[in-house]
Every structure is written in C-alpha cells, then in structure tokens.
Amino acid sequence: MGLLSKIRGGKGSKVVQGENVLDMVKETPTDVDKTRSEQKTKEDTGRAFRILKNAHLSEKTTAFGQNGRYVFKVSQSANKLGIRQAVEKTYDVHVVKVNIINSKGKPRRTGRTTSQTGDWKKAVVTLKTGEKISGLIEGV
C-alpha cells in the first residue's frame, strides 16, 4: 500500500483524519544506519577521498609499513600539504614527512596498435614513531 492511498483513506488504510503525513513517513533507524554512523565515512573526511585513491601494496611497501611508512596512489593534482592533511584526517595519525613520486605510464601493445597506460602519482607518507594505520598492511 502506497503513501498516497494512506493519505486518501483508500482500501485497508487505518489513517485517522487530521494525522500528520510526516509522522507516517518517519522510520526508526535500522542496524545498518547505526553501523554507518559509527564508522568514519569519506564524507566526514572532506576532500580526502579526492586526493587519496588507494593504498599501493607491494613487497617493498609492506616492508615500509613495518617502519611506519605507507605508500598511497594519489591524485595527479595533489601536493604534499594536501596529502598530509588527507592522511591525518582519514586515519587519525600524525604525519612527519611526505615524499611524492611521479610515475610515467608504460607503453602497451595490442596487435599493431601501441598505446600507453596512464601516468600516476604516489606518495610515501612517514608517520610519527609508534603510530600505525591498522588494516592497511596486516592483510598482505
């Protein structure tokens, strides 16, 4: 039964005249909504989701992670200050140093056609001693 049929007093409706429509629409929060509010979402971190694309995982970066250094693929337009603020806001850690590497795309060939993968930028972020980003390196 739709909302309009409740308002109009259609078949099977139990609406009393004069009852507010907004009271009928209100729903109680579900368990899913509670878990979403407890977790930190990308909207809570401001522009960080535009700067940090994802964590760059390899053998070398997992070795870095044990020393408090983490590697992220970042936006081409990102600078050191923006990366520092994004990591601090997203993961609640203190960043000591940020190093940026611009990587050129590799040439690829399909048949006669040659093309090139996109250029990308990565950032090596050094955290304050004793701090770690949980869940980033442990699963590898």
N, C-alpha and C positions, 0 to 999 in steps of 0.2 A: 504494500500500500504506500503510495507516494505522499509527500508532504502536502500537496495541494488538495488531495482528497480528504486529508485530515482537517484541513482548514475549512473546506466547504461543507464538512459534515457528511461525507459520502458514505458508502456502504461499509459497515463494520467499524466506523470511527467512534471513538469514545471521547471526543473533544467537547468540552463544555463551552458554550458561547462566552466570549469575553476573555478566554485564556490567551495569554501572550504567545505568539508564534515562536519567538526566540527561546522560550522555555522548552518548547517541544524539540527544538533542534539541538539543544545542548546535550553533549555526550560526556560521560565520565572518561577520564584518561585511562588508557589501557597500559598493560605492562610494557608494550613496545615504546610508548611515549615516555615512560619513566626511565627506561634504559637510555633512550636518546638524550634526555636532559642530563643524565649523569655523565655521559661520555662527552668529550670535547669535540665539537664538530668543526668543520672547516669554516663555517660562517663565524664562529667565535674567534677565529684567529685572524680575521681581517683579510688582508691581501696575500697572506702566506700561501694560500693554495695556488695563486697565480705565479709565485716565484719558485716554490719547491715543487718539482714534478714528481720525482720518486727517489728512493734510495738506490744508489748504484752498488750492486752486490757482485763481488768477485773474490778470488782468493786474496788478492792484495788488500782489498777494502776490509775484509774480515780480520786480517792481521792488524790493520789500522784501528779497528774498533776496540781491540784489547788495550790499546794505548790511549783511548779517549779521542780518537779522530774518526770522523764519519764522512762519507762521500755521498753527495746528492747530485742528481741531474737537475739543473735549474733552467729557468727561462733565459733566452738569449739576451734579453734586456736587463737582467738582474745585475746589481752591483754588490760590492762587499757589505755595505751597510744594510741594504735590503735583505740580503741572505742572513746576516746576523740577527736582525730583528725577527725574521720569519721563523728561524730555528728556535730562538729563545721563546717566542710566543707559542709555537706549536708544541714543543716538547718540554717546556718549563725547565730549562737548563741555562747555564751561563757560558757564553761563547767567549773564548780567549782570542782566537785567530781564525781568519777565513782566507783561504787561498783559492784562486779561480784558474781553471784551465779551459781554454777554448779548443775544442776538438774539431778537426775538419772531417767532413763526410768521406766515406770510402767509395772508390769507383766500383760499380757493379755492372755486370754484363748479362744480357738475356738475348741469346742469339746474336744477331748483328748489332742490335741496339746497345749503346752504352749509356749508363746513367750514373747518378751519384746519390748516395744516401745523404740525408740532411746533416748540416753542421749542428753541433750541440755544445753546451757549456756544462762543466761540472765544477762543483765546489767542494773543497776539503775543509771541513769545519773541525777545529780543535776546541774541545770543551775544557772547563776548569778541572783540575785534578780531583779524582774521586767521583765525578759525575758520569753517568751513563744514560744512554737512551735505551730504555727497555723495549724488547720486541723487535729491534731492528737487525741485530746481528745474531742473536741466540738461535734462531731457527735454521741457520745455514749449517 
